[in-house]
Amino acid sequence: MGSELLLLPPKFRYLSDGGEIIINQSKTIFFFYSYRGILDNYNGFIFVVDKNVNSIKEVLEDFSNIIQMNEHWYWISS
């Protein structure tokens, strides 16, 4: 999958629930958690550099809803 969990610097940890974001460098995707539940229950914002929703589907497998917010930003939930 090529994704990794990255701990944000202290002054930016408020941007993502738990202070961490998921980064996928091969698809250049950044996922900011809004809510992190137990196991696979989550939601948040994804920034996609190439503006391709299929890039999200290739990186994150278990989500039920995706809404495009603007050119590069999406809201997803599971």
Backbone bond lengths (Angstrom), bond angles and torsions (degrees), N, CA, C in turn:
res aa  C-N    CA-C-N  psi(-1)  N-CA   C-N-CA  omega(-1)  CA-C   N-CA-C  phi
1 M - - - 1.435 - - 1.527 110.71 -
2 G 1.342 119.35 -34.92 1.444 121.75 176.23 1.516 115.12 77.62
3 S 1.317 118.50 13.58 1.464 121.60 -179.22 1.517 109.94 -97.92
4 E 1.328 115.14 149.01 1.457 119.63 176.33 1.519 110.03 -138.96
5 L 1.310 115.17 154.78 1.456 122.49 178.16 1.523 107.70 -93.82
6 L 1.313 116.94 127.41 1.457 122.09 -177.15 1.524 109.66 -120.11
7 L 1.326 116.40 127.92 1.464 121.79 176.23 1.526 108.31 -80.41
8 L 1.315 116.23 123.50 1.460 121.16 179.89 1.525 110.67 -71.31
9 P 1.336 117.85 153.32 1.468 119.89 173.85 1.530 109.64 -58.69
10 P 1.336 117.63 151.23 1.467 120.83 -174.84 1.526 115.15 -48.49
11 K 1.323 118.49 -41.31 1.470 119.47 -176.36 1.529 113.27 -72.87
12 F 1.348 117.94 -10.02 1.462 121.47 179.35 1.531 113.60 -113.44
13 R 1.311 118.23 1.59 1.472 120.81 -175.41 1.521 113.41 -64.62
14 Y 1.302 118.15 -23.05 1.465 121.11 178.39 1.533 112.04 -67.51
15 L 1.320 117.95 -16.44 1.463 121.71 -177.75 1.520 113.67 -71.48
16 S 1.334 117.51 -20.60 1.460 120.97 -177.47 1.523 109.41 -140.47
17 D 1.328 117.11 134.40 1.459 121.63 179.88 1.524 109.26 -56.17
18 G 1.305 117.32 125.41 1.451 122.08 -177.10 1.519 113.02 87.80
19 G 1.341 117.12 -5.97 1.456 121.12 178.52 1.515 114.60 74.29
20 E 1.336 117.40 13.37 1.461 121.93 -177.80 1.524 110.31 -122.50
21 I 1.323 115.87 152.49 1.458 121.55 172.54 1.521 108.44 -128.77
22 I 1.321 115.85 156.73 1.461 121.26 173.50 1.518 107.48 -96.82
23 I 1.323 115.66 131.30 1.462 121.41 177.51 1.519 108.25 -121.17
24 N 1.323 115.45 133.45 1.456 121.14 171.86 1.517 106.57 -121.33
25 Q 1.329 116.54 105.85 1.457 120.34 -174.07 1.520 112.96 -73.28
26 S 1.326 118.44 -30.39 1.466 119.31 -179.17 1.523 111.52 -68.52
27 K 1.325 117.81 -31.28 1.467 122.19 178.77 1.528 111.84 -106.71
28 T 1.322 117.40 -3.48 1.456 124.63 -178.18 1.529 111.44 49.91
29 I 1.323 113.67 65.69 1.460 122.95 179.74 1.530 108.64 -123.13
30 F 1.333 116.23 138.46 1.454 122.77 176.45 1.521 107.83 -125.02
31 F 1.344 117.06 124.31 1.461 121.80 -178.40 1.520 109.83 -113.31
32 F 1.336 116.27 119.49 1.460 123.53 178.48 1.525 108.25 -104.62
33 Y 1.328 116.26 116.64 1.462 120.54 -179.97 1.522 111.51 -70.38
34 S 1.309 115.50 135.73 1.453 121.45 169.65 1.530 108.45 -100.61
35 Y 1.322 114.82 -33.87 1.466 122.17 178.22 1.520 108.46 -146.42
36 R 1.331 116.43 133.68 1.461 121.76 175.77 1.514 108.35 -123.85
37 G 1.318 115.85 107.58 1.450 120.65 178.95 1.517 111.15 -91.83
38 I 1.299 114.99 -164.61 1.455 121.42 178.88 1.522 108.84 -82.65
39 L 1.310 116.22 137.23 1.468 124.88 179.53 1.527 111.66 62.12
40 D 1.326 118.55 -107.74 1.466 119.89 -171.82 1.528 113.66 -109.15
41 N 1.307 118.68 18.31 1.461 122.10 -179.18 1.531 108.99 -94.67
42 Y 1.340 117.04 114.00 1.455 121.28 -177.43 1.526 110.19 -157.74
43 N 1.324 115.91 166.12 1.457 121.67 167.49 1.517 108.19 -155.41
44 G 1.324 115.35 163.53 1.448 119.24 -179.77 1.508 112.83 166.47
45 F 1.318 114.05 -171.85 1.457 121.69 -177.90 1.521 110.51 -105.71
46 I 1.322 115.64 141.07 1.461 121.72 176.67 1.518 108.64 -120.50
47 F 1.325 115.13 133.15 1.459 121.33 171.97 1.516 107.31 -104.57
48 V 1.329 116.85 124.90 1.463 122.50 -179.05 1.525 107.94 -118.47
49 V 1.318 117.00 118.98 1.457 121.17 -176.79 1.520 111.95 -63.95
50 D 1.343 117.49 -42.67 1.471 119.89 -174.58 1.532 113.91 -85.26
51 K 1.327 118.07 3.85 1.478 123.38 177.34 1.527 113.08 60.70
52 N 1.317 118.15 23.35 1.462 121.83 -176.40 1.525 109.97 -109.46
53 V 1.319 117.28 114.96 1.465 121.79 -179.61 1.528 111.35 -62.83
54 N 1.304 118.72 -26.76 1.468 121.16 178.02 1.519 111.71 -64.82
55 S 1.320 117.81 -27.36 1.462 120.75 175.79 1.521 110.67 -62.03
56 I 1.325 117.12 -37.65 1.463 121.30 177.86 1.522 109.67 -65.40
57 K 1.313 116.87 -45.45 1.464 121.52 -178.36 1.521 111.73 -63.18
58 E 1.333 117.93 -30.75 1.459 121.50 178.41 1.524 111.91 -74.01
59 V 1.322 117.59 -29.45 1.463 122.02 -176.18 1.528 112.08 -92.04
60 L 1.324 117.53 -46.73 1.464 122.39 -178.92 1.518 108.97 -106.50
61 E 1.301 116.58 120.09 1.459 120.92 -174.29 1.521 113.73 -92.96
62 D 1.308 118.02 -33.23 1.465 121.43 -170.81 1.520 112.65 -109.28
63 F 1.312 117.32 76.02 1.456 119.72 173.40 1.518 108.37 -136.32
64 S 1.322 115.82 152.68 1.464 119.63 -174.69 1.517 113.45 -109.53
65 N 1.319 117.55 -18.82 1.455 119.99 -175.26 1.520 109.58 -141.92
66 I 1.326 116.31 136.75 1.458 121.08 175.46 1.523 108.53 -139.57
67 I 1.330 115.60 130.25 1.460 121.49 -179.56 1.524 108.00 -129.09
68 Q 1.317 116.90 126.47 1.456 119.92 176.58 1.521 108.86 -78.02
69 M 1.327 116.56 125.34 1.462 122.39 -178.54 1.530 111.23 -90.91
70 N 1.318 116.30 -41.16 1.462 122.88 173.54 1.527 108.36 -161.00
71 E 1.311 118.26 -159.44 1.458 121.98 -170.86 1.531 114.29 -54.90
72 H 1.315 118.63 -42.00 1.463 122.14 -175.91 1.527 114.40 -116.72
73 W 1.311 118.96 -12.22 1.463 122.56 -172.34 1.521 112.11 -105.73
74 Y 1.358 114.84 138.19 1.460 122.45 178.95 1.518 108.80 -132.26
75 W 1.327 115.96 151.03 1.465 123.35 172.03 1.519 106.51 -107.17
76 I 1.335 117.54 127.99 1.461 119.92 177.40 1.519 109.66 -128.44
77 S 1.323 114.85 155.51 1.463 120.74 175.38 1.515 109.04 -147.91
78 S 1.318 114.43 157.23 1.470 119.98 177.24 1.505 110.12 -124.61
